[in-house]
């Protein structure tokens, strides 16, 4: 049976801990080195205004387009939060063909604009669907409870029961209550393999278990958070890396897309 490699991270708008350093080039270097098949990102900017941490040459370049170029042929992005001259939200970067994507507004406060980005990918050879969801939940527990209920209802309504799912992101779940709000058939990769969610925040000395990687109809075979020397210099959250075994009925021979000369089939949503 074949495996799929997956990474999830809140990249903190391309700034290191404390907003002191522009780290997007290092994030891209890490993604190239880790070579995942699918990536879920949170707090990524689709439109970024010039700021003091950025090199003058950066201009108005999209973080999403920059991270995807020459690495990931298919991209989905939707903003959830808008500023006067910028916006940010969730993104999914992938080497697998992207069939369609949907953004769901989970915002419950004007101060925390949150969303759920759902991409339907196509597994090679078989064409079986893989539903990948990148999300970012609120800081307040009562809001997270409502958002988890919205996610559960959305999955029940929009994803066929037999399809495979990866649901990942920044759940802000230091109280470890997220699982109670989701369907029982979703298994968290780190809980399955290590007995508890990964410590991911702050990245330079991870203490809080904020981030999650849930899956359905996929078997977690490896799960780790990238160590401090690999994560602390590019975000305030540690990145999660998981390998998932595909179901026997749909396991394809995954054909990696070797870094093409340009991004093909690039879907960048406004």
C-alpha positions in Angstrom: 0.0 0.0 0.0 1.2 3.5 -0.9 1.7 6.4 1.4 0.9 10.1 1.2 3.2 12.7 2.9 1.5 15.7 4.5 2.5 18.9 6.3 0.4 21.5 8.2 1.6 24.8 9.7 0.3 28.2 10.8 3.0 30.3 9.1 2.2 33.5 11.0 2.1 35.6 7.8 5.6 34.7 7.0 7.1 36.2 10.1 9.1 34.5 12.8 8.2 34.6 16.5 7.7 38.1 17.8 7.3 39.4 14.2 11.0 40.3 14.1 12.1 38.5 10.9 10.7 37.9 7.5 11.0 34.1 7.1 9.1 33.2 3.9 12.2 32.2 1.9 13.1 29.7 4.7 9.6 28.4 4.8 9.9 27.6 1.0 13.3 26.0 1.5 11.8 23.8 4.2 8.9 22.7 2.0 11.2 21.9 -0.8 13.4 19.8 1.5 10.5 18.0 3.2 8.8 17.4 -0.3 5.3 16.7 1.0 2.5 15.7 -1.4 0.0 18.0 0.3 0.4 21.0 2.5 -2.2 22.9 4.6 -1.2 26.4 5.7 -2.9 28.9 8.0 -2.3 32.6 8.3 -0.9 32.8 4.8 -1.2 36.1 2.9 -2.6 36.2 -0.6 -2.0 39.9 -0.8 0.8 41.4 1.3 1.5 45.1 1.5 5.1 46.2 1.9 6.3 46.4 5.5 9.5 47.0 7.4 10.4 43.3 7.8 10.2 42.7 4.1 13.1 43.3 1.7 12.4 46.2 -0.7 12.4 43.8 -3.6 9.4 41.9 -2.3 6.9 44.5 -3.2 3.3 43.3 -3.3 4.1 39.7 -4.1 1.6 37.0 -3.0 2.9 34.6 -0.3 0.7 31.9 -1.7 2.0 32.3 -5.3 5.6 32.5 -4.0 5.4 29.3 -1.9 3.8 27.4 -4.8 5.9 28.5 -7.7 8.2 25.8 -9.1 7.2 23.4 -6.3 3.4 22.7 -6.1 1.4 22.6 -9.4 -2.0 23.0 -7.7 -3.0 25.6 -5.2 -6.2 26.7 -3.4 -6.4 29.8 -1.3 -9.2 31.9 0.2 -8.9 34.9 2.4 -10.8 35.2 5.7 -9.4 38.4 7.0 -9.0 41.7 5.1 -7.0 44.8 6.0 -6.8 48.0 4.1 -4.2 46.7 1.6 -3.8 43.0 2.5 -5.7 39.8 3.2 -4.8 36.4 4.7 -6.5 33.0 5.2 -6.0 29.3 4.6 -4.2 27.6 1.7 -3.7 24.1 0.3 -0.6 23.4 -1.8 -0.5 20.0 -3.5 1.2 17.8 -6.1 -2.1 16.0 -6.7 -4.7 17.3 -9.2 -7.2 19.7 -7.7 -10.7 19.1 -8.8 -12.5 21.9 -6.9 -12.4 23.9 -3.7 -14.9 25.6 -1.3 -14.4 28.2 1.4 -16.7 28.3 4.4 -16.8 31.3 6.7 -16.4 30.2 10.4 -16.1 33.7 11.8 -18.0 34.4 15.1 -16.3 37.6 16.0 -15.2 40.7 14.1 -11.8 40.4 15.7 -11.1 36.8 14.6 -12.0 36.1 11.0 -11.8 32.4 10.5 -12.6 29.9 7.8 -12.5 26.4 6.4 -10.9 25.7 3.0 -12.0 22.4 1.5 -10.2 21.1 -1.6 -11.1 17.9 -3.4 -8.0 16.3 -4.8 -7.7 13.4 -7.2 -5.6 10.4 -6.3 -3.4 9.3 -9.2 -4.3 6.2 -11.3 -7.5 5.5 -9.4 -9.0 9.0 -9.6 -10.5 8.5 -6.1 -11.3 11.7 -4.2 -9.3 12.9 -1.3 -10.9 15.7 0.7 -8.3 18.0 2.3 -9.5 20.7 4.7 -7.3 23.5 6.2 -8.8 25.5 9.0 -8.0 27.9 11.8 -10.2 28.2 14.9 -10.8 31.0 17.4 -9.0 31.6 20.7 -12.1 31.5 22.9 -13.3 28.0 23.9 -17.0 28.7 23.4 -16.3 29.9 19.9 -14.2 26.9 19.1 -17.1 24.6 20.3 -19.5 26.3 17.9 -16.9 26.2 15.1 -16.3 22.5 15.6 -20.0 21.9 15.4 -20.1 23.8 12.1 -17.2 21.7 10.7 -18.9 18.5 11.7 -22.2 19.5 10.1 -20.3 20.6 6.9 -18.4 17.3 6.6 -21.6 15.3 7.1 -23.4 17.3 4.5 -20.7 17.7 1.9 -18.4 14.7 2.1 -19.7 11.2 1.1 -19.4 8.7 3.9 -16.9 6.5 2.1 -14.4 9.2 1.0 -11.0 9.9 2.6 -10.5 13.1 4.6 -7.6 15.0 6.0 -8.7 17.8 8.3 -5.8 19.9 9.6 -4.8 23.2 11.0 -4.5 25.5 14.0 -7.3 24.4 16.3 -6.1 26.6 19.2 -7.0 23.5 21.3 -4.7 23.7 24.3 -7.6 22.2 26.4 -7.7 19.1 24.2 -11.4 19.2 23.6 -11.5 19.4 19.8 -12.1 15.6 19.3 -15.3 15.8 21.3 -16.8 18.2 18.7 -15.9 16.1 15.7 -17.2 12.9 14.2 -16.0 9.7 15.9 -14.6 8.3 12.6 -11.9 11.1 12.4 -8.7 10.0 14.1 -5.9 12.4 15.1 -2.6 11.2 13.8 -0.4 12.1 16.8 -3.0 10.7 19.3 -3.1 7.5 17.3 0.7 7.0 17.1 1.9 8.8 20.3 -1.1 8.9 22.6 -1.6 12.7 22.6 -1.5 15.7 20.3 1.8 17.3 19.4 3.2 20.3 21.3 3.4 23.0 18.7 3.5 26.4 20.4 5.6 28.4 20.8 7.9 26.9 18.2 11.1 27.7 19.9 10.0 25.8 23.0 6.7 23.9 22.2 4.5 23.6 25.2 0.9 24.0 24.0 -0.9 21.4 21.8 -2.7 23.8 19.4 -2.5 22.1 16.0 -4.1 18.9 14.8 -4.1 16.5 11.8 -7.3 14.4 11.7 -7.9 11.7 9.1 -10.7 9.3 7.9 -10.2 6.2 5.8 -6.4 6.8 6.0 -3.9 5.2 8.4 -1.3 7.3 10.1 2.0 5.5 9.9 4.3 8.3 11.0 3.8 11.7 12.7 6.2 14.3 14.0 6.5 18.0 14.6 9.6 19.4 13.0 12.2 20.2 15.7 13.0 23.7 17.0 16.0 24.2 14.8 13.8 23.5 11.7 10.6 25.4 12.7 11.4 28.2 15.2 13.0 30.4 12.6 10.0 30.5 10.3 6.9 30.7 12.4 5.5 30.9 15.9 4.0 27.4 15.4 5.9 24.2 14.8 5.1 22.4 11.6 3.4 19.0 11.7 4.5 16.3 9.3 2.5 13.1 8.8 2.6 10.1 6.5 -0.7 8.4 5.8 -1.3 5.1 4.2 -4.0 5.1 1.6 -6.9 2.5 1.7 -6.2 -0.7 0.0 -9.1 -0.2 -2.4 -7.7 3.1 -3.7 -4.0 2.9 -3.0 -2.3 4.3 -6.2 1.3 4.4 -7.2 2.0 8.0 -6.2 4.0 9.8 -8.9 5.7 12.8 -7.5 5.8 15.9 -9.6 9.5 16.8 -9.8 9.9 20.5 -9.4 8.7 21.8 -12.8 10.0 24.9 -14.5 6.8 26.7 -13.7 3.6 26.1 -11.7 1.1 24.4 -13.9 -2.6 24.1 -13.2 -2.2 26.8 -10.6 -5.5 27.9 -9.1 -5.2 31.1 -7.0 -8.5 32.3 -5.7 -9.0 36.0 -5.1 
